[in-house]
Amino acid sequence: MGSFNYSHSYIQKVFTALEFCTNNRSRVNDIFYFSSLRHVDAPLIEAKVIPVEVVEKIIGTWINCYRELLEDKHLLNESGLKHLAHWQELLMLPPAGLH
């Protein structure tokens, strides 16, 4: 178990999430994707080169985005709600009813 790099797994999770955003365009996913650009340029995302400290900032921003979207979830369509649920799982947050 000592050879498992948890930070690598964490970074891979971010790249998987960003790929999900680009492959499943929606208002919800666009909010998460474009909030990531506050911390890193798109070419670095495409090259899959993001420093760990930047990944941590992105995750923090995503949690804030999730909380804000959760407040306005009544304005989301069915697709938006599904994508929001995906982000809840990805960020390992409790179900919306527990917030």
C-alpha positions in Angstrom: 0.0 0.0 0.0 3.0 2.3 0.5 3.5 2.7 -3.2 0.0 4.0 -3.9 0.1 7.7 -4.7 -3.1 9.3 -3.3 -2.3 12.7 -4.8 -2.0 11.2 -8.3 -5.5 9.6 -7.8 -6.8 13.0 -6.7 -5.4 14.7 -9.7 -6.8 12.0 -12.0 -10.2 12.6 -10.5 -10.0 16.3 -11.5 -9.0 15.4 -15.1 -11.9 12.9 -15.3 -14.3 15.6 -14.0 -13.1 18.1 -16.5 -13.4 15.6 -19.4 -17.0 14.9 -18.2 -17.7 18.6 -18.4 -16.5 18.8 -22.0 -18.2 15.6 -23.1 -21.5 16.4 -21.4 -22.1 20.1 -21.9 -24.8 21.7 -19.7 -25.2 24.9 -17.7 -24.2 23.0 -14.6 -21.1 21.4 -16.1 -20.1 24.7 -17.8 -20.1 26.4 -14.4 -17.8 23.8 -13.0 -15.5 23.8 -16.0 -15.2 27.6 -16.3 -14.7 28.0 -12.6 -11.6 25.8 -13.0 -10.2 28.3 -15.5 -9.8 30.8 -12.6 -6.9 28.7 -11.4 -5.4 27.2 -14.6 -5.3 27.9 -18.3 -7.2 25.6 -20.7 -4.0 24.4 -22.5 -2.7 23.0 -19.2 -6.0 21.2 -18.6 -5.8 19.7 -22.1 -2.2 18.7 -21.6 -3.2 17.2 -18.2 -0.5 19.2 -16.4 -1.9 20.8 -13.2 0.1 21.1 -10.0 -1.3 19.5 -6.9 -1.8 22.9 -5.1 -3.8 24.2 -8.1 -5.9 21.0 -8.0 -6.7 21.7 -4.4 -7.9 25.2 -5.3 -10.0 23.8 -8.1 -11.7 21.3 -5.7 -12.4 24.1 -3.2 -14.0 26.2 -6.0 -16.1 23.3 -7.1 -17.4 22.8 -3.6 -18.5 26.4 -3.6 -20.1 26.1 -7.0 -22.0 23.0 -5.8 -23.3 24.8 -2.8 -24.5 27.8 -4.9 -26.1 25.6 -7.5 -27.8 23.6 -4.7 -29.5 26.8 -3.5 -30.9 27.3 -7.0 -31.6 23.7 -7.9 -35.3 24.5 -8.3 -34.3 26.4 -11.4 -32.4 23.4 -13.0 -33.9 21.1 -15.6 -33.7 17.3 -15.4 -30.4 17.2 -17.1 -29.0 19.8 -14.8 -30.2 18.0 -11.7 -28.5 14.8 -12.9 -25.3 16.6 -13.5 -25.5 18.2 -10.1 -26.0 14.7 -8.5 -22.9 13.6 -10.4 -20.9 16.4 -8.9 -22.2 15.6 -5.4 -20.9 12.0 -5.8 -17.6 13.2 -7.4 -16.9 15.7 -4.6 -18.0 13.0 -2.0 -20.5 15.4 -0.4 -23.6 14.3 1.5 -26.9 14.0 -0.4 -28.6 17.3 -1.2 -31.3 16.7 1.5 -28.7 16.7 4.2 -27.3 20.2 3.5 
